[in-house]
């Protein structure tokens, strides 16, 4: 990567803009800038798993945009969509829970939940507004033009940002349940989470915090397991067994998803049955295991996969900003008359991953941290600011992440009530394939 950076600098050293770009790219990728920002290679499994999951999320949104564009038809459209949505969000839910217990024990349950919730809701309102404004400005060029009144309906989840409402609910439930108190508390919490997830598997409600509730079981599995225990297990896994898990679990995940025998946790609720829900849980769990096993194998490659771990560390950045780049790339390809499927899959996905990293690097260079974490004034106003003692008790694990200590545990840098969601009894299930990306 240093060779790439040198090439960028050599080609642009005469221009101020070129130097800024080169310095920004170094901020994201260069080892010398933040030597403590990446966990040791032996701990890279979690970050690489987040990288694989966020790439699948970007790919899933790119794929769903093909339906209105007419680039792909059923059954292939639904089959691939089912495979992707079977597990990528389950991975994030699981990873998001891994460091919550340690964070809550350190900072206090309700202070930690409040701190995380302030960040999540800030990102929800900020980025959903920016994304809606982008679509309003683009008009008919996007697949689903947006009415400006959508900006005022703040209680309805906005596209992919429903995740922030869901994880805020998870923070509150975890603070109330405290499953780390005892083995009995852990068993009761997991049992209730499993029953709740099964009851709403494949269903969503158009109210903030009401989508994605089927992911609850994966989140609490992460909370109970903890990141420390997972990493200790990872160190004991032989590579041969990891390959077996990739093949075995990966086959179960793909076959059940592709054949549409299983219902994904956050989609296709209109065709769910008890058998499909059961197979959906099996397929989702298999997908989580397969992705973790692939991440383990990649982590064993050491420095050669450091760039992938860095993508995982910055998965939150990619999550909030990728649609700006996937949508614009698709529009450009359409304007150029490109109809082949491969460039419509590859180029928007690449831009959706790389583009947000550049935005993050520039924002860091300009000191605009408020784009990816709650500003200090808001944290002070809501009582969510961390005390100096808490801040020094445990170092941050790096930049913003979706899953891991920030979509779930400590952070600006690492993302993550009782009763049914409001209006759940009268709310209609969503369409079979709601599209959070267009």
C-alpha positions as CSV (number, residue, x, y, z in Angstrom):
1,X,0.0,0.0,0.0
2,X,2.9,2.4,0.6
3,X,3.9,1.8,-3.0
4,X,0.4,2.8,-4.1
5,X,0.6,5.9,-2.0
6,X,3.9,6.8,-3.4
7,X,2.6,6.5,-6.9
8,X,-0.3,8.8,-6.0
9,X,2.0,11.4,-4.6
10,X,4.4,11.2,-7.6
11,X,1.6,11.8,-10.0
12,X,0.1,14.7,-8.1
13,X,2.9,16.4,-6.2
14,X,2.5,19.6,-8.2
15,X,-1.1,20.2,-7.1
16,X,-2.4,21.0,-3.7
17,X,-5.5,18.9,-4.2
18,X,-3.3,15.9,-5.1
19,X,-1.3,16.3,-1.9
20,X,-4.4,16.4,0.1
21,X,-5.7,13.3,-1.6
22,X,-2.5,11.4,-1.0
23,X,-2.3,12.5,2.6
24,X,-6.0,11.5,3.1
25,X,-5.4,8.0,1.6
26,X,-2.4,7.6,3.9
27,X,-4.6,8.5,6.9
28,X,-6.8,5.5,6.0
29,X,-4.3,2.9,5.0
30,X,-0.7,3.8,6.0
31,X,0.7,1.8,8.9
32,X,2.7,4.8,10.1
33,X,-0.2,7.1,10.9
34,X,-2.0,5.2,13.6
35,X,0.1,2.3,14.7
36,X,-2.3,1.5,17.5
37,X,-5.5,1.7,15.4
38,X,-5.3,-2.0,14.2
39,X,-5.5,-4.9,16.6
40,X,-2.7,-7.4,16.5
41,X,-2.9,-10.0,13.6
42,X,-4.0,-12.6,16.1
43,X,-7.1,-10.4,17.0
44,X,-7.9,-9.4,13.4
45,X,-10.6,-12.0,13.0
46,X,-13.4,-9.8,14.3
47,X,-12.4,-6.8,12.1
48,X,-12.1,-9.0,9.0
49,X,-15.5,-10.5,9.7
50,X,-16.9,-7.0,9.9
51,X,-15.2,-6.2,6.6
52,X,-16.8,-9.2,4.9
53,X,-20.2,-8.3,6.3
54,X,-20.1,-4.7,5.2
55,X,-19.0,-5.7,1.7
56,X,-22.0,-8.0,1.6
57,X,-24.2,-5.2,2.8
58,X,-23.0,-2.9,0.0
59,X,-23.4,-5.7,-2.5
60,X,-26.9,-6.5,-1.3
61,X,-28.0,-2.9,-1.8
62,X,-26.4,-2.8,-5.2
63,X,-28.2,-6.1,-6.1
64,X,-31.6,-4.9,-5.0
65,X,-31.3,-1.8,-7.2
66,X,-31.4,-4.2,-10.2
67,X,-35.0,-4.9,-9.7
68,X,-36.4,-1.5,-10.8
69,X,-33.6,-1.1,-13.2
70,X,-34.6,-4.3,-14.9
71,X,-31.0,-5.7,-15.1
72,X,-31.9,-9.0,-13.3
73,X,-35.1,-10.9,-13.3
74,X,-36.6,-13.5,-11.0
75,X,-35.9,-16.2,-9.9
76,X,-32.2,-15.2,-9.9
77,X,-32.9,-11.8,-8.4
78,X,-34.7,-13.3,-5.3
79,X,-32.4,-16.3,-5.0
80,X,-29.2,-14.2,-4.7
81,X,-31.0,-11.6,-2.5
82,X,-32.1,-14.4,-0.1
83,X,-28.5,-15.7,0.2
84,X,-27.1,-12.3,1.0
85,X,-29.8,-11.2,3.4
86,X,-29.7,-14.6,5.2
87,X,-26.6,-13.8,7.1
88,X,-24.8,-10.4,6.6
89,X,-26.9,-8.6,9.2
90,X,-26.8,-11.5,11.5
91,X,-23.0,-11.3,11.5
92,X,-23.2,-7.6,12.4
93,X,-25.7,-8.2,15.1
94,X,-23.5,-10.9,16.7
95,X,-20.4,-8.8,16.4
96,X,-22.2,-5.8,17.8
97,X,-22.9,-7.6,21.0
98,X,-19.4,-8.9,21.7
99,X,-18.0,-6.0,23.6
100,X,-21.2,-4.6,25.2
101,X,-20.9,-6.5,28.5
102,X,-17.3,-5.2,29.2
103,X,-18.3,-1.6,28.2
104,X,-21.4,-1.7,30.5
105,X,-19.4,-3.1,33.4
106,X,-16.8,-0.4,32.9
107,X,-19.0,2.6,32.4
108,X,-22.2,1.5,34.2
109,X,-25.1,-0.1,32.3
110,X,-27.4,3.0,31.8
111,X,-24.6,5.5,31.2
112,X,-23.1,3.2,28.6
113,X,-26.5,2.6,26.9
114,X,-27.2,6.4,26.9
115,X,-23.8,7.2,25.5
116,X,-24.2,4.7,22.7
117,X,-27.8,5.6,22.0
118,X,-26.9,9.3,21.6
119,X,-24.3,8.4,19.0
120,X,-26.6,6.0,17.1
121,X,-29.5,8.4,17.0
122,X,-27.3,11.3,15.9
123,X,-26.0,9.2,13.0
124,X,-29.5,8.2,12.2
125,X,-30.9,11.7,11.9
126,X,-27.8,13.1,10.2
127,X,-27.1,10.6,7.5
128,X,-30.7,9.7,6.8
129,X,-31.4,13.4,6.2
130,X,-28.3,13.7,4.0
131,X,-29.3,10.6,2.0
132,X,-32.9,11.8,1.5
133,X,-31.6,15.2,0.4
134,X,-29.4,13.5,-2.1
135,X,-32.3,11.5,-3.6
136,X,-34.6,14.6,-3.6
137,X,-31.9,16.4,-5.5
138,X,-31.4,13.6,-8.0
139,X,-35.1,13.4,-8.8
140,X,-36.1,10.7,-11.3
141,X,-32.5,9.6,-11.8
142,X,-32.8,7.4,-8.7
143,X,-34.8,4.2,-8.6
144,X,-37.2,5.5,-6.0
145,X,-37.7,9.3,-6.0
146,X,-38.3,10.7,-2.6
147,X,-41.0,13.2,-1.6
148,X,-39.6,16.0,0.6
149,X,-42.3,15.3,3.2
150,X,-40.3,12.2,4.1
151,X,-37.8,14.5,5.9
152,X,-40.5,15.2,8.5
153,X,-41.6,11.6,9.1
154,X,-38.8,11.0,11.5
155,X,-40.4,8.1,13.3
156,X,-40.3,5.9,10.2
157,X,-37.0,4.1,9.6
158,X,-35.1,5.7,6.7
159,X,-33.7,3.1,4.4
160,X,-30.7,1.2,5.8
161,X,-30.6,3.5,8.9
162,X,-33.2,1.4,10.6
163,X,-30.2,-0.4,12.1
164,X,-29.5,2.5,14.4
165,X,-33.0,2.4,15.9
166,X,-32.7,-1.4,16.3
167,X,-29.4,-1.2,18.1
168,X,-30.6,1.5,20.4
169,X,-33.3,-0.8,21.5
170,X,-30.7,-3.5,22.0
171,X,-28.7,-1.2,24.2
172,X,-31.7,-0.5,26.5
173,X,-32.7,-4.2,26.7
174,X,-29.1,-5.2,27.6
175,X,-28.8,-2.6,30.3
176,X,-32.1,-3.8,31.8
177,X,-31.3,-7.6,31.5
178,X,-27.6,-7.6,32.5
179,X,-27.1,-11.2,31.3
180,X,-23.6,-11.3,32.6
181,X,-24.8,-11.3,36.3
182,X,-25.1,-15.0,36.4
183,X,-25.5,-18.2,34.4
184,X,-29.2,-18.1,35.1
185,X,-29.6,-14.6,33.9
186,X,-27.7,-15.5,30.7
187,X,-30.0,-18.5,30.0
188,X,-33.2,-16.6,30.7
189,X,-32.0,-13.7,28.5
190,X,-31.0,-16.0,25.6
191,X,-34.3,-17.9,25.9
192,X,-36.4,-14.7,25.7
193,X,-34.3,-13.4,22.9
194,X,-34.8,-16.7,20.9
195,X,-38.5,-16.6,21.5
196,X,-38.8,-13.0,20.5
197,X,-36.7,-13.4,17.4
198,X,-38.8,-16.5,16.2
199,X,-42.0,-14.5,16.7
200,X,-40.9,-11.7,14.4
201,X,-38.6,-13.6,12.1
202,X,-38.8,-12.0,8.6
203,X,-41.2,-9.2,9.8
204,X,-40.5,-5.5,10.2
205,X,-42.6,-2.6,11.3
206,X,-42.3,0.9,9.9
207,X,-41.4,2.6,13.1
208,X,-37.9,3.4,14.4
209,X,-36.7,0.4,16.4
210,X,-39.3,-1.9,14.9
211,X,-37.2,-3.3,12.1
212,X,-34.7,-6.0,12.4
213,X,-36.0,-7.4,15.7
214,X,-35.4,-11.0,14.6
215,X,-31.6,-10.2,14.9
216,X,-32.0,-9.9,18.7
217,X,-30.9,-13.5,19.3
218,X,-27.6,-13.0,17.5
219,X,-26.9,-9.8,19.4
220,X,-27.5,-11.4,22.8
221,X,-25.4,-14.4,21.8
222,X,-22.6,-12.0,21.2
223,X,-23.3,-10.2,24.6
224,X,-23.2,-13.5,26.5
225,X,-20.2,-15.0,24.6
226,X,-18.1,-11.8,24.8
227,X,-15.3,-10.8,22.5
228,X,-12.6,-11.9,24.9
229,X,-14.0,-15.5,25.0
230,X,-14.5,-15.6,21.2
231,X,-10.9,-14.5,20.5
232,X,-9.6,-17.1,23.0
233,X,-11.5,-19.7,21.1
234,X,-10.3,-18.4,17.7
235,X,-6.7,-18.9,18.8
236,X,-7.3,-22.6,19.5
237,X,-9.0,-23.4,16.1
238,X,-6.8,-25.3,13.7
239,X,-6.9,-24.0,10.2
240,X,-8.1,-27.4,8.9
241,X,-11.2,-27.2,11.1
242,X,-11.8,-23.7,9.9
243,X,-11.8,-24.9,6.3
244,X,-14.3,-27.6,7.3
245,X,-16.6,-25.0,8.8
246,X,-16.3,-22.8,5.7
247,X,-17.3,-25.6,3.4
248,X,-19.9,-27.2,5.7
249,X,-21.6,-24.2,7.1
250,X,-21.2,-22.2,3.9
251,X,-23.0,-24.9,1.9
252,X,-25.9,-24.9,4.4
253,X,-26.2,-21.2,4.2
254,X,-26.1,-20.9,0.4
255,X,-28.3,-23.9,-0.4
256,X,-31.0,-22.9,2.1
257,X,-30.9,-19.3,0.9
258,X,-30.7,-20.0,-2.8
259,X,-33.5,-22.6,-2.9
260,X,-35.7,-20.2,-0.9
261,X,-36.5,-23.0,1.6
262,X,-35.5,-20.7,4.5
263,X,-36.8,-17.2,5.4
264,X,-34.1,-14.5,6.1
265,X,-34.4,-12.7,9.5
266,X,-35.2,-9.3,8.0
267,X,-37.0,-10.1,4.7
268,X,-39.7,-12.2,3.0
269,X,-41.9,-12.2,6.0
270,X,-45.0,-12.5,3.8
271,X,-44.1,-16.1,2.9
272,X,-42.8,-17.3,6.2
273,X,-44.0,-20.5,7.8
274,X,-42.8,-22.3,11.0
275,X,-40.6,-24.6,8.9
276,X,-39.1,-21.7,6.9
277,X,-38.4,-19.8,10.1
278,X,-36.6,-22.7,11.7
279,X,-34.6,-23.3,8.5
280,X,-33.9,-19.5,8.4
281,X,-32.3,-19.6,11.8
282,X,-30.2,-22.6,10.8
283,X,-29.1,-20.9,7.6
284,X,-28.4,-17.6,9.3
285,X,-26.3,-19.3,12.0
286,X,-24.5,-21.3,9.4
287,X,-23.7,-18.1,7.5
288,X,-22.4,-16.4,10.6
289,X,-20.1,-19.4,11.3
290,X,-18.9,-19.5,7.7
291,X,-18.1,-15.8,7.6
292,X,-16.3,-16.0,10.9
293,X,-14.3,-19.0,9.7
294,X,-13.3,-17.2,6.5
295,X,-12.3,-14.2,8.6
296,X,-10.2,-16.5,10.8
297,X,-8.4,-17.9,7.8
298,X,-7.7,-14.5,6.3
299,X,-6.5,-13.2,9.7
300,X,-3.9,-16.0,9.8
301,X,-2.4,-14.4,6.7
302,X,-1.1,-11.6,8.8
303,X,0.0,-8.3,7.2
304,X,-1.3,-9.4,3.8
305,X,-4.9,-8.9,5.0
306,X,-4.3,-5.8,7.1
307,X,-6.2,-3.7,4.5
308,X,-9.2,-5.9,5.0
309,X,-9.1,-5.5,8.8
310,X,-8.9,-1.7,8.3
311,X,-12.1,-1.8,6.2
312,X,-13.7,-3.7,9.1
313,X,-12.6,-1.0,11.6
314,X,-14.2,1.6,9.4
315,X,-17.4,-0.4,8.6
316,X,-19.6,2.2,10.3
317,X,-18.2,4.8,7.8
318,X,-19.0,2.6,4.9
319,X,-22.5,1.8,6.3
320,X,-23.7,5.4,6.6
321,X,-22.2,6.7,3.3
322,X,-22.0,3.9,0.8
323,X,-25.4,4.6,-0.9
324,X,-24.1,8.0,-2.1
325,X,-21.5,6.2,-4.2
326,X,-23.4,3.1,-5.2
327,X,-26.3,5.1,-6.5
328,X,-24.2,7.7,-8.3
329,X,-22.0,5.0,-9.9
330,X,-25.1,3.1,-11.2
331,X,-26.5,6.4,-12.6
332,X,-23.3,7.1,-14.4
333,X,-23.2,3.6,-15.9
334,X,-26.8,3.9,-17.1
335,X,-26.0,7.3,-18.7
336,X,-23.1,5.7,-20.5
337,X,-25.4,3.0,-21.8
338,X,-23.6,0.2,-20.0
339,X,-26.1,-2.8,-19.7
340,X,-23.7,-5.7,-18.9
341,X,-24.4,-7.1,-15.4
342,X,-20.8,-7.5,-14.3
343,X,-19.8,-3.8,-14.3
344,X,-23.1,-2.9,-12.6
345,X,-22.2,-5.3,-9.8
346,X,-18.5,-4.7,-9.5
347,X,-18.1,-1.0,-10.0
348,X,-20.8,0.3,-7.6
349,X,-19.7,-2.2,-5.0
350,X,-16.1,-1.0,-5.2
351,X,-17.1,2.6,-5.1
352,X,-19.5,1.9,-2.2
353,X,-16.6,0.6,-0.2
354,X,-13.8,2.9,-1.2
355,X,-15.7,6.2,-1.5
356,X,-16.7,6.4,2.1
357,X,-13.1,5.7,3.2
358,X,-12.0,8.8,1.3
359,X,-14.8,10.9,2.9
360,X,-13.7,9.6,6.3
361,X,-10.0,10.5,5.6
362,X,-10.8,14.0,4.4
363,X,-13.2,14.5,7.4
364,X,-10.5,13.5,9.8
365,X,-8.0,15.7,8.1
366,X,-10.3,18.7,8.4
367,X,-11.3,17.8,12.0
368,X,-15.0,17.1,11.1
369,X,-15.5,14.3,13.6
370,X,-19.2,15.1,13.9
371,X,-19.9,13.3,10.7
372,X,-19.2,9.9,12.3
373,X,-19.8,10.4,16.0
374,X,-22.0,12.5,18.2
375,X,-20.5,16.0,18.7
376,X,-19.2,16.9,22.1
377,X,-21.9,19.5,22.7
378,X,-24.6,16.9,22.2
379,X,-22.9,14.4,24.4
380,X,-22.5,17.0,27.2
381,X,-26.1,18.1,26.8
382,X,-27.5,14.6,27.1
383,X,-25.0,13.5,29.8
384,X,-23.5,10.9,27.4
385,X,-19.9,12.2,27.6
386,X,-17.5,9.6,29.1
387,X,-15.7,10.5,32.2
388,X,-11.9,10.8,32.2
389,X,-11.7,7.7,34.4
390,X,-13.8,5.7,32.0
391,X,-12.0,7.0,29.0
392,X,-8.6,5.9,30.4
393,X,-9.9,2.6,31.7
394,X,-9.8,0.9,28.2
395,X,-8.3,2.1,25.0
396,X,-10.4,2.5,21.9
397,X,-10.0,-0.2,19.2
398,X,-9.7,2.1,16.3
399,X,-12.0,4.1,14.0
400,X,-15.8,3.9,13.7
401,X,-17.1,0.4,13.2
402,X,-20.4,-1.2,12.6
403,X,-20.3,-4.1,15.1
404,X,-17.7,-4.4,17.8
405,X,-17.1,-1.8,20.4
406,X,-19.1,0.9,18.7
407,X,-22.1,-0.5,17.1
408,X,-22.3,-2.2,20.3
409,X,-19.6,-1.3,22.6
410,X,-17.2,1.5,23.5
411,X,-16.6,4.3,21.1
412,X,-16.6,7.0,18.7
413,X,-14.8,4.6,16.8
414,X,-16.4,1.2,17.0
415,X,-20.2,0.8,17.0
416,X,-24.7,-1.2,19.7
417,X,-38.2,-2.3,26.1
418,X,-39.8,-4.3,27.0
419,X,-43.1,-4.9,25.2
420,X,-43.9,-5.1,21.5
421,X,-42.8,-2.3,19.2
422,X,-45.4,0.5,19.1
423,X,-48.3,-0.1,16.7
424,X,-47.0,-3.6,16.0
425,X,-50.5,-5.1,16.4
426,X,-52.0,-3.0,13.7
427,X,-48.9,-2.5,11.5
428,X,-48.8,-4.4,8.2
429,X,-45.8,-6.5,7.3
430,X,-43.5,-4.9,4.8
431,X,-43.3,-5.8,1.2
432,X,-41.5,-9.0,0.5
433,X,-38.3,-7.3,-0.6
434,X,-38.1,-3.8,0.9
435,X,-35.3,-1.9,-0.6
436,X,-33.2,0.2,1.8
437,X,-30.7,1.3,-0.8
438,X,-32.5,2.9,-3.7
